[in-house]
């Protein structure tokens, strides 16, 4: 793994248990994964310290919360205006996330709104930023694959275990 901490099968099993049993504490995670409570605590601390686990708050479905219209917006911005556009985007509550990108556009945003009219107001607000040269938006019809990380982590952990010639049993 080029950046970050290398995860093994136990780390992935712990993350899966946390995903499946969202309110489980360390003792329950220990029982589920079949490893000592101290091991679970140490692994969780390592994953938190490395920035792999970034929080324990609830995941919020904006559609279920009344914001059923989502769109991806590509922004072309003025040369060198990343800091300014970051500030402008941060001030718009409807911007759920934004990324600086390569390619034709400079920034990719995901926005949510309660209606198409509200989306239009958000798009106008985005275009009012003095550093936005052009914007292009596409409305989300449905989510085909939700945001996920565990399939990727499972693959990497299995690949690493295969390279080392042994597989760690996450149940022990």
Beta strands, then each sheet from edge to edge (+ up, - down):
strand 1: 69-77
strand 2: 95-100
strand 3: 107-113
strand 4: 132-139
sheet 1: 2+ 3- 1+ 4-
end
